[in-house]
Amino acid sequence: MDAQSALDEPEQRVAFVDSSAIVSMVDRDDANHPAAVEAYRDLLAQGYKLFTTNYVIIETYDLLSVGVGPGVARRWLREVKLPIYHVDEEEEQIARRMMTRGNGPHPLSLTDAISRVVMDRLGVTDVFAVDPNVLADNA
């Protein structure tokens, strides 16, 4: 199932998955690993359909490569089954504008800006993330 078809199902509970949650689940030495795994299981038990973006896939691969090694990152990339929403050019442009006007205490990454744009566009309000700045107000 792709990300869009999960969103098209009536009454379907949908949550966006951030790279911070994925890294915490994959890296057993991460301080948030047990909580991330438990949260993931809870989301599935509650019937949530999870998805992410192609930008988060790239960011996660890079973070895993640096944090736990390229072998783990490649294995994760081969095995990931999370539906992936592919960001279009308009969404990228909106995210870039969001970043250039933001001056809050926590600078927004391009991936986080794109995540917000996609969530807004798709009407998704639930997020599976460990990083508290993912949804921080940076305007």
C-alpha positions as CSV (number, residue, x, y, z in Angstrom):
1,M,0.0,0.0,0.0
2,D,1.4,3.4,-0.9
3,A,1.0,6.5,1.3
4,Q,-1.8,8.0,-0.7
5,S,-4.0,4.9,-0.6
6,A,-3.7,4.8,3.2
7,L,-5.0,8.4,3.3
8,D,-7.9,7.6,0.9
9,E,-9.5,5.0,3.2
10,P,-12.4,6.5,5.2
11,E,-11.9,6.7,8.9
12,Q,-8.3,5.5,8.6
13,R,-6.0,6.6,11.3
14,V,-2.8,7.8,9.7
15,A,0.5,9.0,11.3
16,F,3.6,10.5,9.7
17,V,6.9,8.8,10.6
18,D,9.9,11.1,11.2
19,S,13.5,9.9,10.8
20,S,14.1,10.5,14.5
21,A,11.7,7.7,15.3
22,I,13.1,5.3,12.7
23,V,16.7,5.9,13.9
24,S,15.6,5.3,17.5
25,M,13.9,2.0,16.6
26,V,16.9,0.8,14.5
27,D,19.7,1.8,16.9
28,R,19.4,-0.4,20.0
29,D,22.0,1.8,21.8
30,D,19.8,4.9,21.3
31,A,18.4,6.1,24.7
32,N,14.9,6.3,23.1
33,H,15.0,2.8,21.6
34,P,12.7,1.1,24.1
35,A,10.1,3.9,24.0
36,A,10.2,4.2,20.2
37,V,9.7,0.4,19.8
38,E,6.8,0.5,22.3
39,A,5.2,3.6,20.6
40,Y,5.5,1.9,17.2
41,R,3.7,-1.2,18.5
42,D,1.1,0.9,20.1
43,L,0.4,2.8,16.9
44,L,0.0,-0.4,14.9
45,A,-2.2,-1.9,17.7
46,Q,-4.4,1.2,17.4
47,G,-4.8,0.6,13.7
48,Y,-2.7,3.4,12.4
49,K,-1.4,3.3,8.9
50,L,2.1,4.8,8.9
51,F,3.9,6.6,6.1
52,T,6.9,8.8,5.5
53,T,8.4,10.8,2.6
54,N,11.3,10.1,0.3
55,Y,13.1,13.0,2.0
56,V,12.9,11.2,5.4
57,I,14.1,8.0,3.8
58,I,17.2,9.8,2.5
59,E,17.8,11.6,5.9
60,T,17.3,8.3,7.8
61,Y,19.8,6.5,5.6
62,D,22.4,9.2,6.2
63,L,21.8,9.3,9.9
64,L,22.0,5.5,10.2
65,S,25.2,5.4,8.1
66,V,26.9,7.9,10.4
67,G,25.4,6.7,13.7
68,V,25.4,2.9,13.5
69,G,27.3,2.2,10.2
70,P,26.7,1.9,6.5
71,G,26.0,-1.8,6.8
72,V,23.1,-1.3,9.1
73,A,21.9,1.6,7.0
74,R,22.0,-0.5,3.8
75,R,20.2,-3.3,5.5
76,W,17.5,-1.0,6.7
77,L,17.1,0.5,3.3
78,R,16.7,-2.9,1.7
79,E,14.1,-4.0,4.3
80,V,12.0,-0.8,4.9
81,K,8.4,-1.5,4.1
82,L,7.0,1.9,5.2
83,P,4.8,3.5,2.5
84,I,6.6,6.4,1.0
85,Y,5.0,9.7,-0.2
86,H,7.1,11.2,-3.0
87,V,7.3,15.0,-2.6
88,D,6.6,17.1,-5.7
89,E,8.2,20.3,-6.8
90,E,5.5,22.6,-5.5
91,E,5.8,21.0,-2.0
92,E,9.5,21.6,-2.1
93,Q,9.1,25.2,-3.0
94,I,6.6,25.8,-0.2
95,A,9.0,24.2,2.2
96,R,11.9,26.4,1.0
97,R,9.8,29.5,1.5
98,M,8.8,28.3,5.0
99,M,12.5,27.9,5.9
100,T,13.6,31.3,4.6
101,R,11.0,33.2,6.6
102,G,11.4,31.1,9.8
103,N,13.6,32.7,12.6
104,G,12.5,30.7,15.6
105,P,14.8,29.3,18.3
106,H,15.1,25.9,16.5
107,P,16.1,26.2,12.8
108,L,13.9,24.0,10.7
109,S,15.7,21.4,8.5
110,L,14.6,21.1,4.9
111,T,13.3,17.6,5.6
112,D,11.2,18.8,8.6
113,A,9.8,21.7,6.5
114,I,8.8,19.3,3.7
115,S,7.3,16.9,6.3
116,R,5.1,19.8,7.6
117,V,4.1,20.7,4.1
118,V,3.1,17.1,3.2
119,M,1.2,16.7,6.4
120,D,-0.7,19.9,5.9
121,R,-1.5,19.0,2.3
122,L,-2.7,15.5,3.3
123,G,-4.5,16.6,6.5
124,V,-2.4,14.4,8.7
125,T,-2.0,15.6,12.3
126,D,-0.5,12.6,14.0
127,V,3.3,12.2,14.0
128,F,5.6,9.4,15.3
129,A,8.8,11.3,16.2
130,V,11.4,11.4,18.9
131,D,12.9,14.7,18.0
132,P,10.9,17.4,19.9
133,N,11.8,20.0,17.3
134,V,10.0,18.3,14.4
135,L,6.8,20.2,15.1
136,A,8.3,23.1,17.0
137,D,7.0,26.6,16.0
138,N,9.9,28.1,14.1
139,A,8.1,31.0,12.5
